C-alpha cells in the first residue's frame, strides 16, 4: 500500500512542479519530497488498517 501511495505522491509532485514552471532540479525535488511524504502516510495508514481490521 505504501508503495502505491509513494508512486501517487511522486506523480503529484512532478505535476505540481511542472505547473509552477520548475526546472529539472525542481521537478526531481518535488517528486522525491512528495513521494517520501506520501509513502510515509501510506505506511501509517497500512499500520492503522492492519491493527484495527486484521
Rosetta blueprint (number, residue, H / E / L):
1 X L
2 X H
3 X H
4 X H
5 X H
6 X H
7 X H
8 X H
9 X H
10 X H
11 X H
12 X H
13 X H
14 X H
15 X H
16 X H
17 X H
18 X H
19 X H
20 X L
21 X L
22 X L
23 X L
24 X H
25 X H
26 X H
27 X H
28 X H
29 X H
30 X H
31 X H
32 X H
33 X H
34 X H
35 X H
36 X H
37 X H
38 X H
39 X H
40 X H
41 X H
42 X H
43 X H
44 X H
45 X H
46 X H
47 X H
48 X H
49 X H
50 X H
51 X H
52 X H
53 X H
54 X L
